[in-house]
Amino acid sequence: MKILAKATLALTLATLFLLFLASSFRAILGGIDFPDFYCAGVLAREHLDIYDASAQQHCQMRESGRAGTYYIHPPFETLLFVPLARLPLKQAYLAWNSLSLVLLAVSIRSLLRGWNSRGDWLLITPLTLLFPPLLLNFVQGQDSVLLMAVCVFALEALERRSFLQAGALLGLGLFKFHIVLPLALLCLIRGKLRFAVGFLASTSVLIGISLASFGWNIFEQYARFLREWPELPNSGLHWQAMANIRGLIALITTPENRFVTASLLIATVILLGVGAWSWRTAGHSVSLQMIAFSTSVVIALLVSYHLSPHDLTLLLIPMASLIENDFKSKRLRWAAIALVTVVFLPPIHLIVLHAKYYAWMVVPILLIFSVLVLMLASSHSNGANLAKSPS
């Protein structure tokens, strides 16, 4: 009966949330991203060039009454939106967010199960909507929840030592390749050859689907579009809004400065090195491997070339590690809880958003990264001490 009551409450809250999005749709339509995805589906269904900037803008004017930002994701993701493009824009937006809610619930359940948590996913899932990047994902009609689900499913496969499946699952997240590629590189340390085979197989399938659906020139068109994209009007490319290393450096100097490229490369090498160390340190411990994966997720966000505020939805994975881990040090535990509370609740996000310098969110993200590394270092130190102690 308790389960039925909690399920009813969760379903009611989800319905109310969707009703809120439906009632607000007309007011928020001028500033959301979903028309980009929707029009990519429309252009694909009409067999038009999905990377024609003027065609995208024309479609958005026709469907939403405004010219917005552009669809910049790989061609295979477009196929998800072809069926939705048969619906009116508002209904497609609600259908996409309904799917995202289901994926969110499944992801939260999987994360809690991986940590053997006593927390109830039916109650925790609605609470996660207080996290501003996640809420922004739903308001914008974005796909960051889909990426989080892909990462969580890959983590679950890694826990089961199903490395081939883990690689194949993570490969499905290549619609955000700038985040998934560094994450896959680090996971390769754990899954080795089988992970690599799964990832490459998944990548090959996605490439094949793209070529079969759009023709042999599609990736050439996509590459040309990405080169032109920063110079397009309404590109939506703002370095100071990126909570990663690139955004932090852009706050200090101009994005075109050579210092940015050099600093980004150095930081990337250092962070990837720490990520490799985290997997080596984790050894065969499942809980430490989950912490290593969380560390890799944070590194992938930090070194990504492009990062939007809603992409920080992925922080739910490392924040779960900070909350659920059984800390040996009480100080570290309270520091982790305080950090998660600050990052999870809206005030700090609203402050940096209002100041139009969301890149400053990289500071608490670096603190999350530091705590995760300290957790692994502490476990490594304890293990070393045990190994040295007399039997």
C-alpha positions in Angstrom: 0.0 0.0 0.0 2.9 2.3 0.8 4.4 1.7 -2.6 1.1 2.4 -4.3 0.7 5.7 -2.3 4.3 6.8 -3.2 3.8 5.8 -6.8 0.6 7.8 -7.0 2.3 10.8 -5.4 5.2 10.6 -7.9 2.8 10.3 -10.8 0.7 13.2 -9.6 3.8 15.4 -9.2 5.0 14.4 -12.7 1.6 15.2 -14.1 1.5 18.6 -12.4 5.0 19.4 -13.7 4.0 18.6 -17.2 0.8 20.7 -16.8 3.0 23.6 -15.6 5.2 23.3 -18.7 2.1 23.1 -20.9 0.6 26.2 -19.3 3.9 28.1 -19.6 4.6 27.0 -23.1 3.4 30.2 -24.9 5.3 32.4 -22.5 8.6 30.6 -22.7 8.5 29.6 -26.4 10.6 32.6 -27.4 13.6 31.5 -25.3 13.7 27.7 -25.4 15.8 25.3 -27.4 13.2 22.6 -28.3 12.2 24.3 -31.7 15.8 23.6 -32.8 15.3 19.8 -32.3 11.8 19.9 -33.6 12.8 21.7 -36.8 15.7 19.2 -37.3 13.0 16.5 -37.3 10.8 18.5 -39.7 13.7 19.1 -42.2 14.7 15.4 -42.0 11.1 14.3 -42.6 10.9 16.7 -45.6 14.3 15.4 -46.9 15.8 18.8 -46.7 19.4 19.8 -45.5 19.2 19.7 -41.7 22.5 21.8 -41.5 21.3 24.6 -43.7 21.2 27.5 -41.3 18.7 29.5 -43.2 16.4 26.5 -43.6 16.6 25.9 -39.8 15.7 29.6 -39.1 12.9 29.5 -41.7 11.4 26.4 -40.1 11.6 27.9 -36.6 9.8 31.1 -37.8 7.1 28.9 -39.4 6.6 26.6 -36.4 7.3 28.8 -33.4 7.0 32.4 -34.7 10.6 33.3 -33.9 14.2 32.7 -35.1 16.2 30.9 -32.4 19.5 29.1 -32.0 20.6 26.2 -34.2 20.5 22.4 -34.2 24.2 21.5 -33.7 24.1 17.8 -32.9 25.1 14.9 -35.1 22.7 13.6 -37.7 21.7 10.3 -36.1 20.0 12.1 -33.1 17.7 13.9 -35.6 15.9 10.6 -36.2 14.6 10.7 -32.6 12.7 13.9 -33.5 11.3 12.8 -36.9 8.3 11.0 -35.2 7.8 14.0 -32.9 7.8 16.4 -35.9 4.5 14.8 -36.9 2.9 16.3 -33.8 2.2 20.0 -33.3 5.1 21.8 -31.6 3.6 22.0 -28.1 2.5 18.4 -28.1 5.9 17.3 -29.3 7.5 19.3 -26.5 5.4 17.7 -23.9 5.9 14.2 -25.3 9.7 14.7 -25.3 9.6 15.9 -21.7 7.4 13.0 -20.7 10.0 10.6 -22.1 12.7 12.6 -20.2 10.8 12.2 -17.0 10.7 8.4 -17.4 14.4 8.3 -18.2 15.1 10.4 -15.2 13.2 8.1 -12.9 14.9 5.0 -14.3 18.3 6.7 -13.9 17.7 7.7 -10.3 16.5 4.2 -9.5 19.6 2.7 -11.1 21.9 5.0 -9.2 20.4 4.3 -5.9 20.4 0.6 -6.5 24.1 0.8 -7.4 24.8 2.3 -4.1 22.5 0.0 -2.2 20.8 3.1 -1.0 17.8 3.2 1.4 16.5 6.2 -0.4 13.2 5.8 -2.3 13.6 6.6 -6.0 9.8 7.4 -6.2 10.3 10.3 -3.8 13.8 11.4 -4.7 13.0 11.7 -8.5 10.6 14.6 -8.0 13.0 16.3 -5.6 15.8 16.3 -8.2 13.7 18.8 -10.2 14.9 21.4 -7.6 18.3 21.1 -9.3 18.4 24.1 -11.6 20.4 22.5 -14.5 17.9 19.6 -14.5 14.9 22.0 -14.3 16.4 24.0 -17.2 16.8 20.8 -19.2 13.0 20.3 -19.1 12.1 23.9 -19.6 14.4 24.1 -22.6 13.3 20.7 -24.0 16.9 19.6 -24.1 18.5 16.2 -24.2 20.8 16.2 -21.1 18.6 13.8 -19.3 19.0 11.3 -22.2 22.7 11.7 -21.9 22.6 11.1 -18.1 20.5 8.0 -18.6 23.1 6.7 -21.1 25.9 7.3 -18.6 24.0 5.7 -15.8 23.2 2.6 -17.9 26.9 2.4 -18.9 28.0 2.6 -15.3 25.6 -0.2 -14.4 27.1 -2.4 -17.1 30.6 -1.6 -15.8 29.6 -2.6 -12.3 28.5 -6.0 -13.7 31.8 -6.3 -15.6 29.8 -6.3 -18.9 32.4 -4.2 -20.6 31.3 -4.8 -24.1 27.8 -3.6 -23.2 29.1 -0.6 -21.3 31.1 0.6 -24.3 28.1 0.1 -26.6 25.8 2.0 -24.3 28.2 4.9 -23.8 28.7 5.1 -27.5 25.0 5.9 -27.8 25.7 9.2 -26.0 27.8 10.5 -29.0 25.1 13.0 -29.7 27.2 15.0 -27.2 30.5 13.7 -28.4 32.5 16.6 -26.8 31.4 15.2 -23.4 31.3 11.5 -24.1 34.7 11.1 -25.8 36.8 12.1 -22.8 34.5 10.0 -20.6 34.9 7.0 -22.8 38.7 7.5 -22.9 38.8 7.2 -19.1 36.4 4.3 -18.9 38.6 2.5 -21.4 41.1 2.1 -18.5 38.5 -0.1 -16.7 36.9 -1.9 -19.6 40.0 -2.2 -21.9 39.6 -4.1 -25.2 36.0 -5.2 -24.7 34.9 -1.7 -23.8 36.7 -0.3 -26.8 35.0 -2.9 -29.1 31.6 -2.1 -27.8 32.1 1.6 -28.1 33.5 1.4 -31.6 30.6 -1.0 -32.6 28.0 1.5 -31.3 29.8 4.3 -33.1 29.9 2.4 -36.4 26.2 1.7 -36.1 25.4 5.3 -35.5 27.6 6.4 -38.5 25.9 3.8 -40.7 22.4 4.9 -39.7 23.4 8.5 -40.5 24.8 7.6 -43.9 21.8 5.4 -44.8 19.3 8.1 -43.7 21.0 11.3 -45.0 23.5 10.3 -47.6 27.3 10.1 -47.9 27.9 13.9 -47.6 26.1 14.4 -44.3 29.2 14.4 -42.1 31.0 16.8 -44.5 27.9 19.1 -44.3 28.0 18.7 -40.5 31.7 19.6 -40.2 31.2 22.7 -42.4 28.2 23.8 -40.4 30.1 23.5 -37.1 33.0 25.6 -38.5 30.5 28.3 -39.6 28.3 28.1 -36.5 30.2 30.4 -34.1 29.9 33.3 -36.7 26.1 32.8 -37.3 23.7 35.3 -35.7 21.9 33.8 -32.7 24.6 31.1 -32.4 24.0 30.8 -28.7 27.8 30.4 -28.2 28.8 32.3 -25.1 32.1 31.2 -23.4 31.2 33.0 -20.2 28.2 30.8 -19.8 30.2 27.6 -19.9 31.0 26.1 -16.4 34.1 24.3 -17.6 37.8 25.1 -17.9 37.3 26.9 -21.2 34.7 29.1 -19.6 36.8 29.9 -16.6 39.8 30.9 -18.8 37.5 33.0 -21.0 36.5 35.0 -17.9 40.2 35.9 -17.5 41.1 36.6 -21.1 39.4 36.8 -24.6 38.3 33.4 -26.0 40.4 33.9 -29.2 43.6 34.3 -27.2 46.2 31.6 -27.7 46.5 31.5 -23.9 43.1 29.9 -23.9 44.1 27.0 -26.2 47.4 26.3 -24.5 45.8 26.5 -21.0 42.9 24.3 -22.1 45.3 21.6 -23.5 47.5 21.6 -20.3 44.4 21.4 -18.0 42.9 18.6 -20.1 46.1 16.6 -19.9 46.3 17.1 -16.2 42.7 16.2 -15.5 42.8 13.2 -17.8 45.8 12.0 -15.9 44.0 12.4 -12.6 41.1 10.4 -14.1 43.4 7.6 -15.1 44.8 7.6 -11.6 41.3 7.4 -10.2 40.5 4.2 -12.1 43.9 2.6 -11.1 43.2 3.5 -7.5 39.7 2.1 -7.5 41.0 -1.4 -8.2 38.3 -4.1 -7.9 36.1 -2.3 -5.4 32.7 -1.6 -6.9 32.0 1.5 -4.7 35.4 3.0 -5.6 34.8 2.3 -9.2 31.5 4.2 -9.0 33.5 7.1 -7.4 36.1 6.8 -10.2 33.3 6.9 -12.8 31.8 10.0 -11.0 35.3 11.6 -11.1 35.5 10.8 -14.9 32.1 12.4 -15.4 33.2 15.6 -13.7 36.5 15.6 -15.8 34.5 15.1 -19.0 32.4 18.2 -18.1 35.4 20.3 -17.2 37.4 19.5 -20.4 34.5 19.7 -22.8 34.8 22.2 -25.6 31.2 23.3 -25.3 29.0 23.2 -22.2 25.6 24.6 -21.6 24.1 25.1 -18.1 21.6 22.2 -18.6 24.5 19.8 -19.3 25.3 20.0 -15.6 22.4 17.6 -15.1 25.2 15.0 -15.3 26.4 16.3 -11.9 23.6 14.2 -10.3 25.9 11.2 -10.8 28.9 12.5 -8.8 26.5 14.1 -6.2 25.0 10.7 -5.6 28.5 9.4 -4.9 29.1 12.2 -2.4 25.8 11.6 -0.6 25.8 7.8 -0.6 29.5 7.1 0.2 30.4 5.8 3.6 33.0 8.3 4.6 35.8 7.3 7.0 36.4 11.0 7.8 33.5 12.9 9.4 35.0 16.2 8.2 35.0 15.0 4.7 31.5 13.7 4.9 30.1 17.0 6.2 32.1 18.9 3.6 30.6 16.7 0.9 27.1 17.2 2.2 27.5 21.0 2.5 29.0 21.1 -1.0 26.1 19.1 -2.5 23.6 21.2 -0.8 25.1 24.4 -2.1 25.4 23.1 -5.7 22.0 21.3 -5.7 19.8 24.2 -4.5 19.0 27.2 -6.7 20.6 30.3 -5.0 24.2 29.9 -6.4 22.8 29.1 -9.9 20.5 32.1 -9.8 23.3 34.5 -8.7 25.7 33.5 -11.5 22.9 33.4 -14.1 21.7 36.9 -13.1 25.3 38.1 -13.3 25.5 36.5 -16.8 28.7 34.7 -15.8 27.6 31.1 -15.3 31.2 30.0 -15.9 31.8 30.7 -12.2 29.9 27.5 -11.5 33.2 25.8 -12.4 34.4 26.7 -8.9 32.0 24.4 -7.0 32.4 21.8 -9.8 36.2 21.8 -9.1 35.4 21.4 -5.4 33.3 18.4 -6.1 36.1 17.0 -8.2 38.5 17.7 -5.3 36.3 15.9 -2.8 36.0 12.8 -5.1 39.8 12.7 -5.5 40.2 13.0 -1.7 37.8 10.1 -1.2 39.9 7.9 -3.6 43.2 9.0 -2.1 41.9 8.3 1.4 40.8 4.8 0.4 44.1 4.2 -1.3 46.0 5.3 1.8 43.9 3.1 4.1 44.5 0.2 1.7 48.2 0.8 1.8 48.3 1.0 5.5 46.4 -2.3 5.8 48.8 -3.9 3.4 51.8 -2.8 5.6 50.3 -3.8 8.9 51.5 -7.1 10.4 49.3 -10.1 10.0 
